[in-house]
Amino acid sequence: MSKLSGKIFKQILSAIHEKFSELIKTTLKRDINSITEQTVLASVVLFWESSCSFEIISLASGTKSVGRKNLSLLGNLIADSHAEVLVRRAFKRFILDNLHNDKYFFRNQNGKI
């Protein structure tokens, strides 16, 4: 794949940020600027070079780790919720949900994806 131009790269980053902000507003009922915790954001983006368009396939936020004082002895708190792991899981789910979608996958003459 050729290198992304600075313009399309900025559009992708902006779209990821907007989508994350929208999710924060709808799920947590908070503004993204009010979040004080340190979060990591990861995303998988599908880019069509022919049309110079893209689609956000999966998006996740997470923490590097939970501080010792916040750990739960009950086991009801995820100790490390890495965004990279969560976005990979979401991407796998996307693949499984779309195996028969011609928009994303091509089948050869033998029917193999």
The first five atom37 places (N, CA, C, CB, O) and aatype in JSON, in Angstrom:
{
  "aatype": [12, 15, 11, 10, 15, 7, 11, 9, 13, 11, 5, 9, 10, 15, 0, 9, 8, 6, 11, 13, 15, 6, 10, 9, 11, 16, 16, 10, 11, 1, 3, 9, 2, 15, 9, 16, 6, 5, 16, 19, 10, 0, 15, 19, 19, 10, 13, 17, 6, 15, 15, 4, 15, 13, 6, 9, 9, 15, 10, 0, 15, 7, 16, 11, 15, 19, 7, 1, 11, 2, 10, 15, 10, 10, 7, 2, 10, 9, 0, 3, 15, 8, 0, 6, 19, 10, 19, 1, 1, 0, 13, 11, 1, 13, 9, 10, 3, 2, 10, 8, 2, 3, 11, 18, 13, 13, 1, 2, 5, 2, 7, 11, 9],
  "atom_mask": [
    [1, 1, 1, 1, 1],
    [1, 1, 1, 1, 1],
    [1, 1, 1, 1, 1],
    [1, 1, 1, 1, 1],
    [1, 1, 1, 1, 1],
    [1, 1, 1, 0, 1],
    [1, 1, 1, 1, 1],
    [1, 1, 1, 1, 1],
    [1, 1, 1, 1, 1],
    [1, 1, 1, 1, 1],
    [1, 1, 1, 1, 1],
    [1, 1, 1, 1, 1],
    [1, 1, 1, 1, 1],
    [1, 1, 1, 1, 1],
    [1, 1, 1, 1, 1],
    [1, 1, 1, 1, 1],
    [1, 1, 1, 1, 1],
    [1, 1, 1, 1, 1],
    [1, 1, 1, 1, 1],
    [1, 1, 1, 1, 1],
    [1, 1, 1, 1, 1],
    [1, 1, 1, 1, 1],
    [1, 1, 1, 1, 1],
    [1, 1, 1, 1, 1],
    [1, 1, 1, 1, 1],
    [1, 1, 1, 1, 1],
    [1, 1, 1, 1, 1],
    [1, 1, 1, 1, 1],
    [1, 1, 1, 1, 1],
    [1, 1, 1, 1, 1],
    [1, 1, 1, 1, 1],
    [1, 1, 1, 1, 1],
    [1, 1, 1, 1, 1],
    [1, 1, 1, 1, 1],
    [1, 1, 1, 1, 1],
    [1, 1, 1, 1, 1],
    [1, 1, 1, 1, 1],
    [1, 1, 1, 1, 1],
    [1, 1, 1, 1, 1],
    [1, 1, 1, 1, 1],
    [1, 1, 1, 1, 1],
    [1, 1, 1, 1, 1],
    [1, 1, 1, 1, 1],
    [1, 1, 1, 1, 1],
    [1, 1, 1, 1, 1],
    [1, 1, 1, 1, 1],
    [1, 1, 1, 1, 1],
    [1, 1, 1, 1, 1],
    [1, 1, 1, 1, 1],
    [1, 1, 1, 1, 1],
    [1, 1, 1, 1, 1],
    [1, 1, 1, 1, 1],
    [1, 1, 1, 1, 1],
    [1, 1, 1, 1, 1],
    [1, 1, 1, 1, 1],
    [1, 1, 1, 1, 1],
    [1, 1, 1, 1, 1],
    [1, 1, 1, 1, 1],
    [1, 1, 1, 1, 1],
    [1, 1, 1, 1, 1],
    [1, 1, 1, 1, 1],
    [1, 1, 1, 0, 1],
    [1, 1, 1, 1, 1],
    [1, 1, 1, 1, 1],
    [1, 1, 1, 1, 1],
    [1, 1, 1, 1, 1],
    [1, 1, 1, 0, 1],
    [1, 1, 1, 1, 1],
    [1, 1, 1, 1, 1],
    [1, 1, 1, 1, 1],
    [1, 1, 1, 1, 1],
    [1, 1, 1, 1, 1],
    [1, 1, 1, 1, 1],
    [1, 1, 1, 1, 1],
    [1, 1, 1, 0, 1],
    [1, 1, 1, 1, 1],
    [1, 1, 1, 1, 1],
    [1, 1, 1, 1, 1],
    [1, 1, 1, 1, 1],
    [1, 1, 1, 1, 1],
    [1, 1, 1, 1, 1],
    [1, 1, 1, 1, 1],
    [1, 1, 1, 1, 1],
    [1, 1, 1, 1, 1],
    [1, 1, 1, 1, 1],
    [1, 1, 1, 1, 1],
    [1, 1, 1, 1, 1],
    [1, 1, 1, 1, 1],
    [1, 1, 1, 1, 1],
    [1, 1, 1, 1, 1],
    [1, 1, 1, 1, 1],
    [1, 1, 1, 1, 1],
    [1, 1, 1, 1, 1],
    [1, 1, 1, 1, 1],
    [1, 1, 1, 1, 1],
    [1, 1, 1, 1, 1],
    [1, 1, 1, 1, 1],
    [1, 1, 1, 1, 1],
    [1, 1, 1, 1, 1],
    [1, 1, 1, 1, 1],
    [1, 1, 1, 1, 1],
    [1, 1, 1, 1, 1],
    [1, 1, 1, 1, 1],
    [1, 1, 1, 1, 1],
    [1, 1, 1, 1, 1],
    [1, 1, 1, 1, 1],
    [1, 1, 1, 1, 1],
    [1, 1, 1, 1, 1],
    [1, 1, 1, 1, 1],
    [1, 1, 1, 1, 1],
    [1, 1, 1, 0, 1],
    [1, 1, 1, 1, 1],
    [1, 1, 1, 1, 1]
  ],
  "atom_positions": [
    [[0.85, -1.18, 0.0], [0.0, 0.0, 0.0], [0.89, 1.23, 0.0], [-0.97, 0.0, 1.22], [1.93, 1.27, 0.67]],
    [[0.48, 2.23, -0.75], [1.26, 3.46, -0.78], [1.07, 4.21, 0.53], [0.85, 4.33, -1.98], [0.15, 3.94, 1.3]],
    [[1.95, 5.15, 0.74], [1.88, 5.93, 1.97], [0.63, 6.8, 1.97], [3.14, 6.8, 2.14], [0.25, 7.36, 0.94]],
    [[0.0, 6.91, 3.12], [-1.16, 7.78, 3.26], [-0.7, 9.22, 3.21], [-1.92, 7.49, 4.58], [0.34, 9.57, 3.79]],
    [[-1.45, 10.04, 2.54], [-1.12, 11.47, 2.53], [-1.43, 12.05, 3.91], [-1.91, 12.23, 1.41], [-2.25, 11.51, 4.65]],
    [[-0.78, 13.14, 4.22], [-1.01, 13.79, 5.51], [-2.47, 14.17, 5.69], [0.0, 0.0, 0.0], [-2.99, 14.11, 6.8]],
    [[-3.13, 14.57, 4.61], [-4.52, 15.01, 4.68], [-5.45, 13.86, 5.07], [-4.96, 15.6, 3.34], [-6.28, 14.0, 5.97]],
    [[-5.31, 12.71, 4.4], [-6.2, 11.58, 4.71], [-5.87, 11.02, 6.09], [-6.07, 10.47, 3.63], [-6.76, 10.58, 6.82]],
    [[-4.59, 11.03, 6.46], [-4.2, 10.57, 7.78], [-4.86, 11.42, 8.86], [-2.67, 10.6, 7.93], [-5.35, 10.88, 9.86]],
    [[-4.88, 12.73, 8.68], [-5.53, 13.62, 9.64], [-7.04, 13.39, 9.67], [-5.23, 15.1, 9.3], [-7.65, 13.48, 10.73]],
    [[-7.63, 13.09, 8.52], [-9.07, 12.8, 8.47], [-9.38, 11.53, 9.25], [-9.54, 12.67, 7.01], [-10.38, 11.46, 9.96]],
    [[-8.52, 10.53, 9.11], [-8.72, 9.27, 9.83], [-8.61, 9.5, 11.34], [-7.69, 8.21, 9.38], [-9.47, 9.05, 12.1]],
    [[-7.57, 10.21, 11.76], [-7.4, 10.5, 13.19], [-8.58, 11.29, 13.74], [-6.11, 11.27, 13.42], [-9.05, 11.03, 14.84]],
    [[-9.05, 12.26, 12.96], [-10.19, 13.06, 13.39], [-11.44, 12.2, 13.52], [-10.45, 14.2, 12.39], [-12.21, 12.35, 14.48]],
    [[-11.65, 11.29, 12.57], [-12.83, 10.41, 12.61], [-12.77, 9.48, 13.82], [-12.93, 9.58, 11.31], [-13.79, 9.22, 14.46]],
    [[-11.58, 8.97, 14.13], [-11.42, 8.1, 15.3], [-11.75, 8.88, 16.57], [-9.97, 7.53, 15.36], [-12.46, 8.39, 17.44]],
    [[-11.22, 10.08, 16.67], [-11.46, 10.91, 17.86], [-12.95, 11.25, 17.99], [-10.63, 12.21, 17.79], [-13.51, 11.19, 19.08]],
    [[-13.59, 11.6, 16.87], [-15.02, 11.92, 16.89], [-15.85, 10.71, 17.32], [-15.48, 12.42, 15.51], [-16.78, 10.84, 18.11]],
    [[-15.5, 9.54, 16.79], [-16.24, 8.32, 17.14], [-16.07, 8.0, 18.63], [-15.77, 7.13, 16.27], [-17.04, 7.63, 19.3]],
    [[-14.86, 8.14, 19.13], [-14.6, 7.89, 20.55], [-15.39, 8.87, 21.41], [-13.1, 8.0, 20.85], [-16.0, 8.48, 22.4]],
    [[-15.37, 10.14, 21.04], [-16.1, 11.16, 21.77], [-17.59, 10.86, 21.78], [-15.84, 12.55, 21.15], [-18.25, 11.02, 22.8]],
    [[-18.13, 10.42, 20.64], [-19.54, 10.06, 20.53], [-19.88, 8.88, 21.44], [-19.9, 9.71, 19.07], [-20.93, 8.88, 22.09]],
    [[-18.99, 7.89, 21.48], [-19.22, 6.73, 22.35], [-19.19, 7.12, 23.82], [-18.18, 5.65, 22.07], [-19.98, 6.6, 24.61]],
    [[-18.29, 8.0, 24.19], [-18.2, 8.46, 25.58], [-19.5, 9.18, 25.96], [-16.97, 9.41, 25.78], [-20.03, 8.97, 27.06]],
    [[-20.0, 10.01, 25.06], [-21.23, 10.76, 25.35], [-22.43, 9.84, 25.48], [-21.49, 11.78, 24.26], [-23.28, 10.05, 26.35]],
    [[-22.51, 8.81, 24.63], [-23.69, 7.95, 24.67], [-23.62, 6.9, 25.75], [-23.89, 7.29, 23.33], [-24.65, 6.54, 26.32]],
    [[-22.44, 6.39, 26.06], [-22.35, 5.33, 27.05], [-22.12, 5.84, 28.47], [-21.25, 4.39, 26.68], [-22.72, 5.34, 29.41]],
    [[-21.26, 6.84, 28.61], [-20.95, 7.35, 29.95], [-21.69, 8.64, 30.27], [-19.47, 7.59, 30.07], [-21.66, 9.12, 31.41]],
    [[-22.36, 9.2, 29.27], [-23.1, 10.46, 29.44], [-22.16, 11.57, 29.95], [-24.28, 10.27, 30.43], [-22.55, 12.41, 30.76]],
    [[-20.93, 11.56, 29.45], [-19.94, 12.55, 29.84], [-19.29, 13.13, 28.6], [-18.87, 11.93, 30.78], [-19.33, 12.54, 27.52]],
    [[-18.7, 14.29, 28.76], [-17.93, 14.9, 27.69], [-16.53, 14.33, 27.72], [-17.91, 16.45, 27.82], [-15.99, 14.07, 28.79]],
    [[-15.94, 14.14, 26.57], [-14.6, 13.55, 26.49], [-13.58, 14.39, 27.26], [-14.17, 13.41, 25.03], [-12.61, 13.84, 27.79]],
    [[-13.78, 15.7, 27.33], [-12.83, 16.56, 28.04], [-12.93, 16.44, 29.56], [-13.07, 18.0, 27.63], [-12.04, 16.91, 30.27]],
    [[-13.99, 15.81, 30.06], [-14.15, 15.66, 31.5], [-13.48, 14.41, 32.06], [-15.61, 15.64, 31.85], [-13.44, 14.2, 33.27]],
    [[-12.95, 13.57, 31.17], [-12.32, 12.34, 31.61], [-10.94, 12.66, 32.16], [-12.23, 11.31, 30.44], [-10.1, 13.25, 31.47]],
    [[-10.71, 12.26, 33.4], [-9.43, 12.56, 34.04], [-8.5, 11.36, 34.06], [-9.66, 13.06, 35.45], [-7.3, 11.51, 34.28]],
    [[-9.04, 10.16, 33.85], [-8.2, 8.98, 33.85], [-7.33, 8.96, 32.6], [-9.06, 7.71, 33.93], [-7.71, 9.48, 31.55]],
    [[-6.16, 8.35, 32.74], [-5.3, 8.2, 31.59], [-5.79, 7.01, 30.78], [-3.8, 8.03, 32.01], [-5.84, 5.88, 31.28]],
    [[-6.15, 7.25, 29.56], [-6.66, 6.18, 28.72], [-5.81, 6.06, 27.46], [-8.14, 6.41, 28.35], [-5.17, 7.02, 27.02]],
    [[-5.82, 4.88, 26.9], [-5.14, 4.6, 25.65], [-6.23, 4.28, 24.64], [-4.1, 3.42, 25.78], [-7.18, 3.57, 24.96]],
    [[-6.1, 4.8, 23.45], [-7.09, 4.57, 22.4], [-6.43, 3.8, 21.27], [-7.67, 5.92, 21.88], [-5.34, 4.15, 20.81]],
    [[-7.1, 2.75, 20.81], [-6.59, 1.95, 19.69], [-7.73, 1.74, 18.71], [-6.02, 0.58, 20.18], [-8.9, 1.7, 19.09]],
    [[-7.37, 1.62, 17.44], [-8.39, 1.44, 16.42], [-7.83, 0.66, 15.24], [-8.92, 2.8, 15.96], [-6.64, 0.71, 14.95]],
    [[-8.72, -0.06, 14.57], [-8.39, -0.7, 13.3], [-9.23, 0.01, 12.25], [-8.66, -2.27, 13.32], [-10.45, 0.1, 12.37]],
    [[-8.57, 0.5, 11.23], [-9.23, 1.25, 10.18], [-9.0, 0.56, 8.84], [-8.73, 2.71, 10.14], [-7.86, 0.22, 8.5]],
    [[-10.07, 0.34, 8.1], [-9.97, -0.23, 6.77], [-9.86, 0.92, 5.78], [-11.19, -1.16, 6.44], [-10.7, 1.82, 5.76]],
    [[-8.83, 0.9, 4.95], [-8.59, 1.98, 4.0], [-8.65, 1.42, 2.59], [-7.22, 2.66, 4.26], [-7.93, 0.47, 2.25]],
    [[-9.51, 2.01, 1.76], [-9.61, 1.65, 0.35], [-8.78, 2.64, -0.45], [-11.09, 1.63, -0.13], [-9.15, 3.8, -0.6]],
    [[-7.66, 2.16, -0.95], [-6.74, 3.03, -1.67], [-7.36, 3.55, -2.96], [-5.44, 2.29, -1.97], [-7.12, 4.69, -3.35]],
    [[-8.16, 2.72, -3.63], [-8.74, 3.11, -4.91], [-9.64, 4.34, -4.8], [-9.52, 1.96, -5.5], [-9.66, 5.18, -5.7]],
    [[-10.39, 4.44, -3.72], [-11.3, 5.58, -3.55], [-10.83, 6.55, -2.48], [-12.7, 5.08, -3.2], [-11.47, 7.56, -2.21]],
    [[-9.71, 6.23, -1.87], [-9.14, 7.06, -0.8], [-10.19, 7.29, 0.3], [-8.66, 8.43, -1.37], [-10.33, 8.39, 0.84]],
    [[-10.91, 6.21, 0.63], [-11.92, 6.29, 1.68], [-11.56, 5.28, 2.77], [-13.35, 6.01, 1.12], [-10.72, 4.41, 2.56]],
    [[-12.2, 5.42, 3.91], [-11.88, 4.55, 5.04], [-13.1, 4.29, 5.88], [-10.77, 5.16, 5.89], [-14.11, 4.99, 5.79]],
    [[-12.98, 3.26, 6.7], [-14.05, 2.9, 7.64], [-13.4, 2.44, 8.94], [-14.99, 1.79, 7.05], [-12.46, 1.65, 8.92]],
    [[-13.9, 2.94, 10.05], [-13.41, 2.5, 11.35], [-14.05, 1.14, 11.63], [-13.75, 3.55, 12.48], [-15.27, 1.03, 11.76]],
    [[-13.22, 0.12, 11.73], [-13.69, -1.24, 11.9], [-13.86, -1.58, 13.37], [-12.72, -2.22, 11.25], [-14.86, -2.18, 13.76]],
    [[-12.89, -1.21, 14.18], [-13.0, -1.44, 15.61], [-12.3, -0.32, 16.36], [-12.4, -2.82, 16.0], [-11.35, 0.3, 15.86]],
    [[-12.79, -0.08, 17.56], [-12.28, 1.03, 18.37], [-12.39, 0.61, 19.84], [-13.08, 2.36, 18.09], [-13.41, 0.06, 20.26]],
    [[-11.34, 0.87, 20.59], [-11.37, 0.52, 22.01], [-10.48, 1.46, 22.79], [-10.93, -0.95, 22.23], [-9.47, 1.96, 22.3]],
    [[-10.88, 1.69, 24.01], [-10.02, 2.44, 24.92], [-9.73, 1.56, 26.12], [-10.67, 3.8, 25.36], [-10.51, 0.66, 26.45]],
    [[-8.64, 1.82, 26.75], [-8.28, 1.01, 27.9], [-7.24, 1.71, 28.74], [0.0, 0.0, 0.0], [-6.83, 2.83, 28.44]],
    [[-6.84, 1.04, 29.76], [-5.82, 1.57, 30.65], [-4.61, 0.67, 30.59], [-6.35, 1.69, 32.1], [-4.71, -0.51, 30.26]],
    [[-3.47, 1.23, 30.92], [-2.26, 0.4, 30.99], [-2.34, -0.53, 32.2], [-0.99, 1.28, 31.07], [-1.99, -1.7, 32.11]],
    [[-2.8, 0.01, 33.3], [-2.97, -0.81, 34.51], [-3.79, -0.03, 35.52], [-1.59, -1.23, 35.11], [-3.95, 1.19, 35.41]],
    [[-4.3, -0.74, 36.49], [-5.04, -0.12, 37.58], [-4.08, 0.01, 38.75], [-6.33, -0.96, 37.96], [-3.36, -0.94, 39.07]],
    [[-4.07, 1.15, 39.39], [-3.18, 1.36, 40.52], [-3.47, 0.4, 41.66], [0.0, 0.0, 0.0], [-4.59, -0.07, 41.82]],
    [[-2.45, 0.12, 42.43], [-2.57, -0.84, 43.54], [-3.7, -0.47, 44.49], [-1.26, -0.92, 44.31], [-4.41, -1.35, 44.97]],
    [[-3.86, 0.82, 44.78], [-4.9, 1.23, 45.72], [-6.31, 1.01, 45.17], [-4.73, 2.7, 46.09], [-7.28, 0.97, 45.94]],
    [[-6.44, 0.87, 43.84], [-7.75, 0.67, 43.23], [-8.07, -0.79, 42.92], [-7.84, 1.47, 41.97], [-9.17, -1.1, 42.46]],
    [[-7.12, -1.69, 43.16], [-7.37, -3.11, 42.9], [-8.44, -3.65, 43.83], [-6.07, -3.93, 43.05], [-8.58, -3.21, 44.97]],
    [[-9.2, -4.6, 43.32], [-10.28, -5.2, 44.11], [-9.9, -6.61, 44.5], [-11.61, -5.19, 43.32], [-9.44, -7.39, 43.67]],
    [[-10.09, -6.94, 45.77], [-9.84, -8.3, 46.23], [-10.98, -9.24, 45.83], [-9.66, -8.31, 47.74], [-10.84, -10.46, 45.94]],
    [[-12.09, -8.69, 45.38], [-13.24, -9.49, 44.97], [-13.12, -10.03, 43.55], [-14.5, -8.67, 45.09], [-13.87, -10.91, 43.15]],
    [[-12.16, -9.48, 42.8], [-11.99, -9.93, 41.42], [-13.01, -9.36, 40.46], [0.0, 0.0, 0.0], [-13.19, -9.9, 39.37]],
    [[-13.67, -8.28, 40.85], [-14.7, -7.7, 39.99], [-14.2, -6.5, 39.18], [-15.9, -7.29, 40.83], [-14.99, -5.76, 38.61]],
    [[-12.89, -6.31, 39.15], [-12.31, -5.21, 38.4], [-11.2, -5.76, 37.53], [-11.78, -4.1, 39.35], [-10.32, -6.48, 38.0]],
    [[-11.24, -5.41, 36.26], [-10.19, -5.86, 35.35], [-8.91, -5.09, 35.7], [-10.59, -5.64, 33.85], [-8.9, -3.86, 35.69]],
    [[-7.85, -5.82, 35.99], [-6.61, -5.19, 36.42], [-5.88, -4.49, 35.29], [-5.7, -6.22, 37.04], [-5.3, -3.42, 35.49]],
    [[-5.9, -5.05, 34.11], [-5.33, -4.35, 32.97], [-6.22, -4.55, 31.76], [-3.89, -4.84, 32.68], [-6.5, -5.67, 31.35]],
    [[-6.64, -3.48, 31.22], [-7.59, -3.46, 30.12], [-6.92, -2.73, 28.95], [-8.94, -2.77, 30.53], [-7.25, -1.58, 28.65]],
    [[-6.0, -3.41, 28.31], [-5.23, -2.79, 27.24], [-6.09, -2.56, 26.0], [-4.03, -3.66, 26.9], [-6.75, -3.48, 25.52]],
    [[-6.07, -1.35, 25.5], [-6.85, -0.99, 24.32], [-6.48, -1.85, 23.13], [-6.66, 0.49, 23.98], [-7.34, -2.22, 22.33]],
    [[-5.2, -2.17, 23.0], [-4.74, -2.96, 21.86], [-5.35, -4.36, 21.87], [-3.21, -3.06, 21.88], [-5.7, -4.89, 20.81]],
    [[-5.49, -4.95, 23.04], [-6.09, -6.28, 23.16], [-7.59, -6.2, 22.86], [-5.86, -6.86, 24.58], [-8.13, -7.05, 22.14]],
    [[-8.23, -5.2, 23.41], [-9.68, -5.05, 23.2], [-10.01, -4.77, 21.74], [-10.22, -3.93, 24.08], [-10.99, -5.31, 21.22]],
    [[-9.22, -3.93, 21.09], [-9.5, -3.61, 19.69], [-9.24, -4.82, 18.79], [-8.64, -2.41, 19.22], [-9.92, -5.0, 17.77]],
    [[-8.27, -5.64, 19.17], [-8.0, -6.87, 18.41], [-9.18, -7.83, 18.54], [-6.69, -7.55, 18.91], [-9.58, -8.46, 17.56]],
    [[-9.74, -7.95, 19.74], [-10.92, -8.8, 19.94], [-12.1, -8.3, 19.12], [-11.3, -8.86, 21.43], [-12.82, -9.09, 18.5]],
    [[-12.3, -6.99, 19.12], [-13.4, -6.41, 18.34], [-13.18, -6.63, 16.85], [-13.54, -4.91, 18.65], [-14.14, -6.87, 16.11]],
    [[-11.94, -6.54, 16.41], [-11.63, -6.77, 15.0], [-11.91, -8.22, 14.61], [-10.16, -6.41, 14.7], [-12.44, -8.48, 13.53]],
    [[-11.55, -9.16, 15.47], [-11.86, -10.57, 15.21], [-13.36, -10.77, 15.09], [-11.29, -11.46, 16.33], [-13.83, -11.52, 14.22]],
    [[-14.11, -10.11, 15.95], [-15.57, -10.21, 15.9], [-16.1, -9.64, 14.59], [-16.21, -9.47, 17.1], [-17.01, -10.2, 13.98]],
    [[-15.52, -8.53, 14.15], [-15.9, -7.93, 12.88], [-15.67, -8.92, 11.74], [-15.1, -6.63, 12.64], [-16.52, -9.09, 10.87]],
    [[-14.52, -9.56, 11.75], [-14.2, -10.52, 10.68], [-15.23, -11.65, 10.68], [-12.78, -11.1, 10.87], [-15.78, -11.98, 9.63]],
    [[-15.5, -12.23, 11.83], [-16.46, -13.33, 11.91], [-17.86, -12.91, 11.49], [-16.49, -13.9, 13.32], [-18.57, -13.67, 10.83]],
    [[-18.25, -11.69, 11.86], [-19.58, -11.21, 11.51], [-19.73, -10.86, 10.03], [-19.91, -10.0, 12.33], [-20.84, -10.79, 9.52]],
    [[-18.6, -10.65, 9.34], [-18.66, -10.18, 7.96], [-18.03, -11.12, 6.94], [-18.0, -8.85, 7.86], [-17.73, -10.7, 5.82]],
    [[-17.82, -12.37, 7.29], [-17.18, -13.31, 6.38], [-17.91, -13.43, 5.04], [-17.09, -14.66, 7.02], [-17.28, -13.68, 4.01]],
    [[-19.2, -13.26, 5.05], [-19.98, -13.42, 3.83], [-20.37, -12.08, 3.2], [-21.23, -14.23, 4.11], [-21.22, -12.03, 2.31]],
    [[-19.74, -11.03, 3.66], [-20.03, -9.69, 3.15], [-19.04, -9.37, 2.03], [-19.96, -8.62, 4.29], [-17.84, -9.24, 2.28]],
    [[-19.54, -9.24, 0.81], [-18.68, -8.98, -0.35], [-17.99, -7.63, -0.29], [-19.49, -9.07, -1.61], [-17.02, -7.39, -1.02]],
    [[-18.46, -6.76, 0.55], [-17.82, -5.45, 0.69], [-16.42, -5.59, 1.28], [-18.68, -4.52, 1.57], [-15.52, -4.82, 0.96]],
    [[-16.24, -6.59, 2.13], [-14.98, -6.74, 2.85], [-14.14, -7.93, 2.4], [-15.26, -6.87, 4.3], [-12.92, -7.89, 2.52]],
    [[-14.77, -8.97, 1.89], [-14.04, -10.17, 1.55], [-14.31, -10.61, 0.12], [-14.39, -11.29, 2.52], [-15.43, -10.48, -0.37]],
    [[-13.3, -11.12, -0.52], [-13.37, -11.6, -1.9], [-13.25, -13.12, -1.88], [-12.27, -10.96, -2.79], [-12.39, -13.66, -1.18]],
    [[-14.08, -13.78, -2.63], [-13.99, -15.24, -2.77], [-13.44, -15.57, -4.14], [-15.38, -15.93, -2.55], [-13.86, -15.0, -5.15]],
    [[-12.48, -16.49, -4.17], [-11.93, -16.9, -5.46], [-12.85, -17.91, -6.13], [-10.51, -17.48, -5.3], [-13.93, -18.19, -5.62]],
    [[-12.42, -18.46, -7.24], [-13.26, -19.39, -8.01], [-13.56, -20.67, -7.24], [-12.58, -19.73, -9.32], [-14.57, -21.34, -7.49]],
    [[-12.69, -21.0, -6.3], [-12.91, -22.2, -5.48], [-13.78, -21.93, -4.27], [-11.57, -22.77, -5.04], [-14.05, -22.84, -3.48]],
    [[-14.21, -20.7, -4.1], [-15.05, -20.34, -2.98], [-14.27, -19.99, -1.73], [0.0, 0.0, 0.0], [-14.86, -19.74, -0.68]],
    [[-12.95, -19.96, -1.82], [-12.13, -19.63, -0.65], [-12.05, -18.13, -0.5], [-10.71, -20.22, -0.78], [-12.01, -17.38, -1.47]],
    [[-12.04, -17.7, 0.76], [-11.99, -16.26, 1.05], [-10.58, -15.75, 0.9], [-12.5, -15.97, 2.47], [-10.33, -14.57, 1.1]]
  ]
}
